[in-house]
């Protein structure tokens, strides 16, 4: 209420940027997420959703010329290794419950 004088009208560029974020980044992202869940299964998709921070940091490095610190590298390596080991475990058949084990 006291800061009302500092507000400005939203420009067309800002409105287009917000529409772009809403349509392409959010709506398209959720659509692809649901599509992947239908085709790949919830287990696979929920595993690979952990790579979102890694892709975000890598994208910011290449697109925005951001710097990546040692902790970010270590965290990214930990995430990628965890996803790899978990997906390897699922593909090799270890760690999965068969239908006969589940019914027992």
Protein Blocks (a to p, Z undefined) as FASTA:
>chain_A
ZZmmmpccddfklmmmmmmmmmmmmmmmmmmmmmmmmmnojklmmmmmmmmmmmmmmmmm
mmnopacdfklmmmmmmmmmmmmmmmmmmmnopoiacfklmmZZ
